[in-house]
């Protein structure tokens, strides 16, 4: 399984995962799309998405680290606002360059 080498490839994989996991129209998936607020993801969906990402990219994701990457000490509302497709793409890209 080859790892994507750029942001567009990562976005494409993440987009497909969101469409499959949340059964949403692909046109709704943009970098600024909020996963919880715009796509309606619930906690069980987040777990499913995380497992799908781990399978697609071949590494484990520490959910606490991923949430911390949004910012320290955020309220639930702030997390929902900042937890976007783009934030996931950025997090994955940073893990791939380590």
N, C-alpha and C positions, 0 to 999 in steps of 0.2 A: 504494500500500500504506500503510494508516494504522498509525502506531505506537501501541501500547497506552499508555494514560495512567495506569494504576494497577497496583499490585502484583498484584491478582487477574487482570487481563488478561495481564500478563507471565507469571504462574504458569501460566495456562491454555495459553499458547503453548509455554512450556518443557515443560509436562507432555505435550502432544501430541508434541513433538519427541522426548522420552525414550521414549514409548510406541512411536513409529514406528522410531526408531533402534535401540532395545534389545529390541524386541518383548516388552515386559513388560505386565502387567495394569495398567490405569490406576489401580486401587485401591492399587497399591504406591507411587504418586507422591504424596508429601507434602513439605512444606517441609523437614522434618528428614531425609528419605530421603537416604542416602549413595550417591552415584552409582556409586562403585567397589565399596564393600563390600556395599551392599544390593541394587543393581541388576546387579552383575557386569560393569560396563563395563570394557573393556580400552583400551589406548592408541589403537588404531585406531578404537574406538567414540567416544572423546573427540574425535578429529579430525573424525569424521562429525558428531557433535553440534555442534561448533563451526561447521562449514560450514552446517549446517541453521539454526542460530541467526543466523548472518550473513545468510543468505538471508531468513529470516523478519523480521528487524528492519532490514535494509538498511544495515548497517555492518560493518566489519572488527573482529575481536576479536584483540587481542594476547594470545596464550596465556600468555606470561610475566607480563603485567600481571594477568591473571585469577588466576593462581596466587599472585602476590604479594598480591592482595587478601585472600587467606586468612590471611596473616601472613608476616612475614619470618623466614627461617632455619628453616623447618619441615622436619622429617624426612619421608620418604616416608609413614610410618605416620600422622603428624599430618595431612599433606595428605589422605590417604585418609579420615580421620575428619572433617575439616572441609569436604571437597568435597561439598556437599549441593545438592539442588535449590534450597533457600533461598539458598545462597551465590551460585548462578548468577543467580537472580531479583534479588538485591540488586545484583550486579555490573551486570546489564543495566539495572536501574532507574537506577543512578548514571550510566551512560553516556547514557541518554535525557534526563537533566535537565541535562547539560552544554551 
